[in-house]
Amino acid sequence: MNSPDDIIARLSPVLSPWRRVGGLTALIAGLAGAVALGALWLTEPEPLPDRLHLGFGLLLALCLVWAGYGGWVLARRTPMFALDRVVAGWLAVAASTLTAVFLAVVGVVRDTPVLFVVGPLCVAVAAVVTFLAHRRRNALLRRKAELS
Amino acid sequence: MSDELLVVRCQLGERDALAELVRTWHKPVWTYVRRMLDAERADDVTQEVWVAVLRGLPRLKESGRFAPWLFTIARRAVADRLRAEYAQPPPETQPQPAGPQGDAFEAALDRAELVGALSALPVRERDVLALFYLEDFSLEDCALICGVPVGTVKSRLNRARRLLSEHLTRKGYGHELA
């Protein structure tokens, strides 16, 4: 029989913080990049040559693939404990705020009011995720205090 | 420290609690898996169980129901392994290690008889017998772990008891069982 310490040692890759950081970075950067590229592509004022459409499409697909990979890592390959979720939530808020600022600038320059809605929507989604993560962590902390 | 507190601390992300959880539950999990598989496969499957437990632990809603949840995962891992191996030709017989000496040897023989009798049972009956009698789970928890109604657990237990009794009687333990 393997000893518990053997098992703990073998579980280290699953618990590696770098795997979580990598997955989170891929998810957030992929989503932010996809939203920003999509906004630029859709609000392009002049007709674009086909090659540029292809370039936008490929870059957008690349961002979505990275976002999908990050989501898969976080959902399936590594456990996201309560504190991890809170940290991930705040990173998502920061990234979506930057994306919202970028979208607002694009909206002003290209006179596209809809972008003023998309940015805050992203921030709102990230804020809800962070709120839920905090609520779950607080519930666990309360339960821990009750049981201690 | 209660299991529930340990699980809550794990869900919060405390690494030392995770290590303690593994130390507390590793042997019961391995013992359960070992009753269904040989030692070498039991090691592999037990490790798979712990990986699945760690990945699923943050999503466990009822932290006070950790044990049935853990054994549900263990049971699924065993079933997956058996299902994968049923399609393959039977493995060659493994050489048995040398046994211990004296009284310990007798005890090991008795245990081997019991393990042998358990191994002779069909997987479903062996599974429910191990959970109910050896892991001390209630009928309801056995039903939850096996994913069947309580009535089915009772009928499997009845059949397991009968088959075990018949097997041990054939081996000459009849007067001790009476």
Interface residues (C-beta under 8 A of the other chain):
Chain A: M1 N2 S3 P4 I7 I8 R10 L11 V14 L15 R76 R77 T78 P79 M80 F81 A82 L83 D84 R85 R137 L140 L141 R143 K144 L147 S148
Chain B: S2 E4 L5 V8 R9 C10 Q11 L12 G13 R15 L18 A19 V22 R23 H26 K27 W30 R34 A39 A42 D43 T46 Q47 W50 V51 L54 R55 G56 L57 P58 S63
